[in-house]
Amino acid sequence: MISRDIMITNTSGLHARPATFFIQKANTYKASIWVEKDERKVNAKSLLGVLSLGIAKDMTVKLIAEGQDENAAIAGLVELINSGFSEA
């Protein structure tokens, strides 16, 4: 199991469109992946779960992955978050 803290820097946080991109990316990995914020942990492959965290711009979340491709999963999700979800 690995984890990494990351700040969400895109304008709208993890709401609607960016959350959809996030869970689509998470679902490309076999590892179990969770997002944790303020002691709440949800399945990163669940749109409702991710949206329920109310993650806004400049909030820090913890990504947690466990499974055969856990390193690739964390790296891929961090890359997506750092890209700003292609928001202008």
C-alpha positions in Angstrom: 0.0 0.0 0.0 1.3 3.5 -0.9 -0.1 6.9 -0.3 0.6 10.5 -1.3 -0.7 13.9 -0.3 -1.5 16.2 -3.1 -3.1 19.7 -3.4 -5.9 20.2 -5.8 -5.1 23.4 -7.7 -7.5 23.5 -10.6 -10.2 26.2 -10.4 -13.3 24.1 -9.6 -11.6 21.4 -7.4 -12.9 17.9 -7.9 -16.5 18.8 -8.9 -18.5 17.4 -11.9 -16.3 17.4 -14.9 -12.8 17.0 -13.2 -14.2 14.4 -10.9 -15.5 12.4 -13.9 -12.0 12.5 -15.4 -10.5 11.5 -12.1 -12.7 8.4 -11.6 -12.3 7.4 -15.3 -8.5 7.5 -14.8 -8.8 5.6 -11.5 -10.8 2.9 -13.2 -8.0 2.2 -15.6 -6.0 0.6 -12.8 -6.5 -2.8 -11.1 -5.4 -1.5 -7.7 -7.9 -0.5 -5.0 -7.7 3.3 -4.8 -9.1 5.7 -2.2 -9.2 9.4 -1.7 -9.0 10.7 1.9 -10.0 14.2 3.1 -10.5 15.2 6.7 -10.5 11.6 8.0 -13.1 10.5 5.4 -12.0 7.9 2.9 -13.9 7.1 -0.3 -13.4 4.8 -3.2 -11.6 6.8 -5.9 -13.5 4.8 -8.6 -16.9 6.1 -7.3 -18.1 9.4 -8.7 -20.6 9.9 -5.9 -18.0 9.1 -3.3 -15.5 11.6 -4.7 -18.1 14.3 -5.1 -19.3 13.7 -1.5 -15.9 14.9 -0.2 -16.6 18.4 -1.5 -13.0 18.9 -2.6 -12.4 22.5 -3.6 -9.4 24.4 -5.0 -6.3 24.5 -2.8 -7.5 21.6 -0.6 -5.0 18.8 0.1 -6.2 15.2 -0.2 -4.4 11.9 0.3 -4.4 9.3 -2.5 -4.1 5.7 -1.3 -3.6 2.7 -3.6 -3.1 -1.0 -2.9 -2.6 -3.7 -5.5 -0.4 -4.8 -8.3 -0.3 -1.5 -10.2 -0.5 0.8 -7.1 2.6 2.8 -8.1 1.3 3.5 -11.6 -2.1 4.4 -10.2 -0.8 7.0 -7.8 1.6 8.4 -10.5 -1.2 8.6 -13.1 -3.6 10.3 -10.8 -1.0 12.8 -9.6 -0.2 13.6 -13.2 -3.9 14.2 -13.9 -4.3 16.4 -10.9 -1.1 18.4 -11.7 -2.4 18.9 -15.3 -5.2 20.9 -13.8 -7.7 18.7 -15.7 -7.1 20.8 -18.8 -9.0 23.7 -17.3 -8.0 27.1 -18.6 
